[in-house]
Every structure is written in C-alpha cells, then in structure tokens.
Amino acid sequence: MGHMKRATVRELHHHTSALVSAVSQGQVFVIEKRGVPVAELRPVRSAAAGRKLPDREAWIRRMPRVRTDSGRILEEDRT
C-alpha cells in the first residue's frame, strides 16, 4: 500500500468526492482535526467486498408454515 496522505476535516467536507475517488484507486488518507489524527479513510478489503449476505427470503421460505393465529399462540404461551 502506498504512502498515507493527510486531509483535514474541512478538506474532507469540501472535497469528499475527490477523496473518495482517490481512495477507490487505493490511496489511504489520515483525517486530522486541528492537527490531530482522528480517522483513516481507506479502501474496503476485497475479501469483505466480495462476501455476500445470506439469502434471507430463501431462508424464510424454508421455514415451516404455521396455520395457527399468532394471537392464539401468545394466549397459550401466557397461560
């Protein structure tokens, strides 16, 4: 990874698009507030970017269908 560049909070505010473009090209920025480093702006690791979330809808479809009214289930559970 290349040398980390520095940017102030004000520069981040005024030039967000340019900084994000630079980060997408692999650059890393240290964000400073009044000369004190407070954050890093860096590209997302490719392994995390490629990881997909599980298919929630498919998981719900695999669950067994309950034919009972949910209010009745709560009623029975409370007694």
Buried (B, 14 or more C-beta within 10 A) or exposed (E): EEEEEEBEEEBBEEEEEEBBEBBEEEBBBBBBEEEEEEEEBBBEEEEEEEEEEEEEEEEEEEEEEEEEEEEEEEEEEEE
